[in-house]
Structure formats: structure tokens, C-alpha cells
Amino acid sequence: MDTGLYKKLHDEGLIGSETLEKIAEKHKNPLFSLHWELKTLLYLGVTLLSTGLGILIYKNIDTIGHQFILLFIAGICASCFVYCVKKRNPFSREKVKSPSSFYDYILLLGCLSLLSFLGYLQFQYHVFGDNYGLATFIPMLILFYVAYEFDHIGVLSMAITNLAIWLGATIIPYTMLSNGLYSSTPLITRYLFLGLLLLAAAFLSEHYNFKKHFKFTYQNFGLNISFLALFTGYFSFYESPLSFLWLIALLILGFILYTDALKNKSFYFLLLVILYTYTAISTLIVRILFHMDSELAFVLGLFYFIGSAIGLIITLIHLNKKIKEI
Amino acid sequence: MIIYNKTWLKNLIIQDQMNVSVAAGDLSKEEFKNIEKAYPVGFYSPNIFVRTGLFILTCIIALFGGCLLSYIFWDSGMVDSGGWILFLGLMSYIALELVVKNKHHFRSGTDDALIWISGGLFSVAFVWMTAKFNWYFGNYNSILSIPAAGFVVLLSLYLTLRFADSLMALFCFLSALTLAVMLAVFHLSFGAAIIPFLVMLLSAAVYYFSYVNTNSLKFVHYQHCLRVLQAGSLLTLYLAGNYYIVQHLGNELYGYTSIGPYKVPYPVFFWPWTILVPFIYVGFGIYKKDVIQLRTGLILIAIAAVTFKNYYHVLPIESTLVLIGLITLGGSYWVIRYLKMPKYGFTSEELQQNTIAGGINVESLIIATTQLDAPQGTENRFGGGDFGGGGSSSSF
């Protein structure tokens, strides 16, 4: 990269002299940023360390050394949190700028080692008793608290995953006992509930302007989970006449999320909603065509897919323009 | 040769560079708008989400359109031949040219999909139509054969030159390497023995070519292709001499001989190559301030470590992980501290805001997708009644 281009643009009157000087000054001492390399290394370091520690406890669980390991993990966890509390910026409802990328990853390491620590305590000493619901509920609460207190999206997504586990962990043994045989229905409704809960959380964080930037993470999880749950519901009740209710619910949800995505100018969610609803409508039409079971139906199906895909392409291009214009 | 409007391509390069300056805060938005007006770009290049959507939908149209055509002409008996595939390939290629020429699509998803669909159909047609000539070797180990590979190389070269597609360029390079290896194995008596060196030589030549020409005016429209080629050839250059790969490919080629399993010759050469080359890449990357060399080198250091670990068990896996994790954390912390004030032209701060279109922070997506495993791991520790036994037995 040389300054020739900028000089040319300056001669054409497109760039002001001040800008040209600023750029020429930068080109005298070009800076090479190692930002992303360092971030990747930090992330790698945190992942390796926490995985290694996890395996270390797992392998040494009944030996004398395990208490030292436990102490080591507790030490790491504590020092991570001490570092973060020292360096943190004060809490705010808005987005808090993180002091450094090192801070972000140290917080992540702290949370991961905290999870290992709690998991070990539960396994060895049954701190939370035999109530597995409680054993996943407490870490989840801590993770959500940390995510909000320190404003960390990575920890938030860990917390959401833990929420899913908590819901799953409390439901499975119960249904196993009550049904006597394996049925996935309660699981579907549970996951649907989880998805809608997350969507509600996304809506509320925006509505009450409380950590508004968390909305994306909530909505990303919520949208995918609820659509997948609805699809699973539809296919597991495929034979029942009520199965269409699932699809109708899916279309309604799709419409709500569609208007929301349009309002927030988020093309990512718009694309997801469009593809999910397209799949839903297509499964319905394919089902009708299968029901007809004739050669005409086959040809109609081919035409449907070609036509609908062309229509969707035009819609996508149009929506993209519309979002840019709003 | 290139299908796109060349003025627009040049203007696009200017706009891209100005975009970097805007992100770095050197250029004001008004200035950028003026430049946009003076150097217009008429391509339709939507953001990554639209591109993904268009890619998927184009594939659907091509699939069902092909089915429909085949169904209509089913009774004529033409469908069951290589010529039919060729016809379908031609149709998609014509669609591609039309979309690019009339609708000015440029990396829009539609053209990406059509490039690969027509290329794939042409290749299948070629293999189908030439299958009746007894060109194909009776060698059951290789489904690929030399004429087919040669055709793929030429075709991908053509598509690369015409559409300046960087993935196609990489594919062309890899298929050329495959062709060279097959030629050596089938036509030279000592061919199998020189594969690593042949690949190294070719990769080095391609790297040199792409490195020298990336910023040259002659190849100005192929900058993306050449940058991808740089990374690809650096990777193959290293992998050709990686101990694990040499051993496994040797095993495939020679099998178990009467003297026992295949042994890698010249370990004096291959081991230092496996370990040292990544560090040389990183060293050169830092010395020359070359992002491609630096990042390829960093990835390869990880591969080298895994290769070494695969043969020599110095420490158990968990202590290795903890140790390496601590070292990387400590090392990067030290570098961040050291570069707090920029030194020797290096900085740990980011120069531009790295967000993709749509205003989504890339990093949060990565954490959300990869860190999912961690809490699930802990879940196992809670619920699993049977793993305690496994844990205790392994430690005694």
C-alpha cells in the first residue's frame, strides 16, 4: 500500500489536505496489528487450560493428589475473579466497554474453572445433595449473574446453555419414571418453552433497555431452539390430524420474528426466519403432493421448487434493499 | 479473459482500500461518499447473509430445474448419457454468464453456486463420456485417473481466469498437485519415492509466483486468488514434509511389505521439517510483517505439536494441555503488555473495527458456537454415575 492513490485522489479534489497529511504520516510509520493473533492465542490458552484441568481432575479423582489439583483450580478461579474485580469498569445498564481483551478471556477462564470446581464438589461431596436440578441451577444462576455484572457475552451464552441443561436435566428422570417408556413429547414442549423464554428475554432486554446488546445472543439461541422444537413437534406427530397446529404455530412465530427483524434491520434474523418458514411451507406442500401420488404431482412439485426459489431470491434482494433504505 | 467490467473491478479495489481508511478513522464519511461517486462500482455484491441465501436457493433451482428437464426428455432416451450431463452443464454455464453479464452479479452467491455447479457437471460429463475409451487404469485403488484429473485442472483454470474466484483458484492448484502426483506415480519407476519432494517443489514454485505477483499490476484483478494461493501453497509445502502425512501416504502406497510396516526414510530430514518449518513461517511473517505467513505459521505450529505428540509421549495429555495453556496465556499476556506502546511497528490494538455486515460482532458468534462444549462437560460430571468407576480404575 503506498500513498500514490491518496495523492491522486487529493489532486482530484476528493480528499482534503488534512486527511492526506494524516495518511502520509501513518505511512511513514506503518503499524502492524497483532490484535487478532493475540486474541486467538488467548482463547486457545483458556480453552486448553480449562480442558486440561478438567481431564486432570477426572483422572485423579480418587488419588491423594486430587486435593492439590482442586486447590489449584480454586486458586486459578479465585485469582481470575480477583483480577476481573480489580480491573473492571463500573456496572451500567448500557454496554460497558471491556478494559482489555485479556480481561475478557480471564473472566471466561474464571467461569470455566468455576464450573469444573462446582462439578467436582458435587461429584465428590454431594454438596447439592442428589438433586441434580439444584446442581445445575446454582451454576446457571452464577453464570447469569457474572454475565450481567461483568458484561460478557461469552459467559452469557454459557449461562444460556446451562439453562437448557437445567431444563433438560430436571425433566428427563421425571418423565422416565412417569411414562415408563421413552417419549420425547415433554422434551419438545420443554425446549419450545426454553426457546420462547429466550425470545422473551431478548424482547425484554430491548424493551426495558437493560443490557440491550445481549438481545442478539438471546434471540439467536431462542429463535433456533423454538423453530427446531416446532419442527420436531410437527414431525413426531406427523400422523395425527393435529400436527398442523405445530406448523401454524411456526408460521405465527415466523411472522412475529419477521416484523421484529425488519424493525431492527437485522438481515441475519430475517434470513433465518425466511429459510425456516420456507422449509415449513415446503414440507406442507410436499406432503399434499405425496398425498396426490400421481405423475402430475411430481411435475407440480418440481415447478413449485423452481418457482418458489426464484420468488425467494427476488424477495431476498428486495428485502436487502428495503433494509438498507429504512 | 475476465468476464467482469474491468473499470468497476479497479474502482472496487480503490473503494476497498478507502473502506479500510474509513474504518481506521483517517477518512471522513463525506470524503468516502465523494470517492464512491467518482469511482462507481455497479456490481451486485450483497452482504454475507444474502450471499448465503442466494447460494442455497440457486442450488435448489439448479437441482429441480435439472430434474424437470430430465423428466421432460425422459422418454426420448437422451437422458441416460454423458451428453445430457454436458447439456445440463452448458445450461448452467449459460445461466452463469447471463447473470454476471446482464445482472452484474459479483460474488453474490448466485454466481458462486453456478460456477461450482457447471464445473461439477462438466467434469462428470467428461468422465462419463470418456469412460468407454479404455483410458482408465485397472488400478482399483484410484478412482481418479489422469485424463480426468487433467480435464479438471484445465476446467478449473479456465473458471478461475474467467471469474477470478479465489476458492476455484485454490481448487485448481490442489487438482494440479494431484495430477502431478498421479503422473509421477504411474509414469515414473521411482515416482512414488519422490512425491514429498515433488509436492514441495511445486508448492514452493506456486508460492513464489503468487507472492511476487500479488501486488503486481498485471494480476490486479486476481489479488484475492493470489492471496488464497499463497496460504494454500504454504500449507501444502509444509504438509508435504509433515512426518505423519509422509508415513500414512507411504503406508497407502507401499502397504505392509515383507520387512514390516512402511518406515519413513530420511527421518533426519522429515522431523526437523515437521517441527521447524512452522516457526520459520512465523519468523518470516513477523520479519516481513506478512499476515499470511504469520497466520499460516501459527496454525501449523499447532499441527506440528499434534504430530509430535502422536509419536512421542513426553507428558500425559492433561498436563500437556495445562502446560501449553498456561504458556500461551502467559506468553500472550506478556506480548500485550510489551506492545502497550507500539514497538518496532507492531501493536496489540486493532487498527479497524472488525465487524461483518449487519453489525454483528464476529467474536461473540465464535464463542457462542465453540464454548457450548464446556458446560456440557460439567453436566457429565454431575449426572454420570458410571464414570466414577472409570476414573478410579484408570488412576490406579
Contacts between the chains, C-beta under 8 A, distances in Angstrom:
chain1	res1	chain2	res2	distance
A	1	B	17	7.0
A	5	B	14	6.6
A	5	B	17	6.6
A	9	B	35	6.4
A	12	B	38	6.7
A	14	B	31	6.5
A	14	B	34	4.8
A	14	B	35	5.1
A	14	B	38	5.7
A	15	B	27	7.2
A	15	B	31	5.5
A	15	B	35	7.7
A	16	B	28	7.9
A	16	B	31	6.7
A	19	B	26	6.2
A	19	B	27	5.9
A	19	B	28	7.1
A	19	B	31	6.3
A	22	B	26	5.3
A	23	B	21	6.7
A	23	B	26	5.3
A	23	B	27	7.9
A	26	B	24	7.9
A	26	B	26	6.8
A	29	B	345	6.6
A	30	B	289	7.8
A	30	B	345	6.1
A	31	B	342	5.8
A	31	B	345	6.0
A	31	B	346	7.3
A	31	B	347	4.9
A	31	B	351	6.4
A	32	B	289	4.4
A	32	B	345	5.5
A	32	B	346	5.3
A	32	B	347	7.2
A	33	B	346	7.9
A	33	B	347	5.5
A	33	B	348	7.6
A	33	B	349	6.7
A	33	B	350	5.7
A	33	B	351	4.7
A	34	B	335	7.1
A	34	B	339	6.9
A	34	B	346	5.9
A	34	B	347	7.0
A	34	B	348	5.6
A	35	B	347	7.6
A	35	B	348	6.0
A	35	B	349	6.2
A	35	B	350	3.9
A	35	B	351	7.6
A	36	B	350	7.3
A	36	B	354	7.2
A	37	B	294	6.7
A	37	B	295	6.9
A	37	B	298	6.4
A	38	B	332	5.0
A	38	B	335	6.1
A	38	B	336	6.0
A	38	B	348	5.6
A	39	B	363	7.4
A	40	B	298	7.5
A	41	B	298	7.8
A	41	B	328	5.2
A	41	B	331	7.2
A	41	B	332	4.3
A	42	B	328	7.6
A	42	B	329	6.6
A	42	B	332	5.1
A	42	B	333	8.0
A	43	B	367	8.0
A	44	B	325	7.8
A	44	B	328	5.6
A	45	B	324	7.9
A	45	B	325	4.9
A	45	B	326	7.4
A	45	B	327	7.7
A	45	B	328	3.5
A	45	B	329	3.6
A	45	B	332	6.6
A	46	B	325	7.1
A	46	B	329	6.8
A	47	B	325	7.5
A	47	B	370	7.8
A	48	B	321	4.8
A	48	B	322	7.6
A	48	B	324	5.4
A	48	B	325	3.5
A	48	B	328	6.9
A	49	B	321	7.2
A	49	B	322	6.0
A	49	B	325	3.0
A	49	B	326	6.2
A	49	B	329	6.5
A	50	B	325	7.6
A	50	B	374	6.7
A	51	B	321	5.6
A	51	B	325	7.9
A	52	B	317	7.9
A	52	B	318	4.9
A	52	B	319	7.1
A	52	B	320	7.3
A	52	B	321	2.9
A	52	B	322	3.7
A	52	B	323	7.8
A	52	B	324	7.9
A	52	B	325	5.8
A	53	B	318	7.7
A	53	B	322	6.1
A	54	B	377	6.0
A	55	B	317	6.7
A	55	B	318	3.9
A	55	B	321	7.0
A	56	B	318	4.4
A	56	B	319	7.3
A	56	B	322	6.5
A	58	B	381	7.7
A	58	B	387	7.8
A	58	B	391	5.5
A	59	B	316	7.9
A	59	B	318	6.3
A	59	B	391	6.5
A	59	B	394	6.0
A	59	B	395	5.6
A	60	B	395	5.7
A	61	B	388	6.9
A	61	B	391	4.5
A	61	B	392	6.5
A	61	B	395	7.1
A	62	B	391	7.0
A	62	B	392	4.4
A	62	B	395	6.2
A	62	B	396	7.8
A	63	B	395	5.3
A	100	B	336	7.2
A	101	B	336	7.7
A	102	B	332	7.6
A	102	B	333	5.8
A	102	B	336	5.7
A	105	B	329	7.7
A	108	B	367	7.7
A	108	B	371	7.6
A	109	B	329	7.7
A	112	B	374	5.5
A	115	B	374	6.9
A	115	B	375	6.2
A	115	B	378	4.5
A	116	B	378	6.6
A	116	B	381	7.9
A	118	B	378	7.4
A	119	B	378	4.2
A	119	B	381	3.8
A	119	B	382	6.1
A	120	B	381	7.0
A	122	B	381	7.3
A	122	B	382	5.6
A	123	B	381	5.4
A	123	B	382	7.1
A	123	B	388	7.2
A	132	B	382	5.8
A	132	B	383	6.0
A	135	B	382	5.0
A	136	B	379	6.8
A	136	B	382	6.5
A	139	B	375	7.8
A	139	B	378	7.2
A	153	B	361	7.7
A	153	B	364	4.5
A	153	B	367	7.0
A	153	B	368	7.7
A	154	B	364	7.0
A	154	B	367	3.9
A	154	B	368	7.6
A	154	B	371	6.2
A	157	B	364	7.7
A	157	B	367	6.3
A	157	B	368	4.2
A	157	B	371	6.5
A	157	B	372	7.7
A	158	B	371	5.9
A	158	B	374	6.7
A	158	B	375	5.4
A	161	B	371	8.0
A	161	B	372	5.5
A	161	B	375	4.8
A	161	B	376	7.1
A	162	B	375	5.0
A	165	B	375	6.5
A	165	B	376	7.0
A	165	B	379	4.9
A	169	B	379	7.0
A	169	B	382	7.5
A	169	B	383	6.7
A	216	B	360	6.8
A	216	B	364	7.3
A	217	B	364	6.7
A	217	B	368	6.5
A	220	B	368	6.9
A	221	B	368	7.8
A	266	B	358	6.6
A	267	B	47	6.5
A	267	B	49	4.8
A	267	B	50	6.8
A	267	B	357	7.8
A	267	B	358	5.2
A	268	B	49	5.3
A	268	B	358	5.3
A	268	B	360	6.2
A	270	B	49	7.9
A	271	B	49	4.6
A	271	B	50	7.3
A	271	B	52	7.0
A	271	B	53	5.1
A	274	B	53	7.3
A	275	B	53	7.0
A	275	B	56	7.4
A	298	B	71	7.4
A	299	B	68	7.4
A	299	B	71	6.8
A	302	B	64	5.1
A	302	B	67	5.5
A	302	B	68	4.3
A	302	B	71	6.8
A	303	B	68	7.1
A	305	B	60	5.9
A	305	B	61	7.6
A	305	B	63	7.9
A	305	B	64	4.1
A	306	B	61	5.5
A	306	B	64	5.0
A	306	B	65	5.5
A	306	B	68	6.6
A	309	B	57	4.5
A	309	B	58	7.7
A	309	B	60	4.4
A	309	B	61	4.5
A	309	B	64	7.5
A	310	B	57	8.0
A	310	B	61	6.3
A	312	B	53	7.6
A	312	B	57	5.4
A	313	B	53	7.9
A	313	B	54	6.0
A	313	B	57	5.1
A	313	B	58	7.4
A	313	B	61	7.9
A	313	B	110	7.4
A	316	B	50	5.6
A	316	B	53	5.1
A	316	B	54	6.5
A	316	B	57	7.6
A	317	B	46	7.3
A	317	B	50	7.2
A	317	B	54	7.9
A	320	B	46	5.5
A	320	B	47	7.4
A	320	B	50	5.0
